[in-house]
């Protein structure tokens, strides 16, 4: 009888340890995903601030200094 009770208790301990291990693995995956998303978010914020800053700089250059954007270059083919 005591052997069965001890075996049941040991099986319960093993079951709980396995459940905790699975939860830790899920937590680790979630942490890695969160880190990846934070890095991606920072990159996107950087791209956004660069995209927003460029038109502002162009507008300041036009209004304060009278500068205008350069025309697009044209190319002439010289033949063979």
Buried (B, 14 or more C-beta within 10 A) or exposed (E): EEEEEEEEEEEEEEEEEEEEEEEEEEEEEEEEEEEEEEEEEEEEEEEEEEEEEEEEEEEEEEEEEEEEEEEEEEEEEEEE
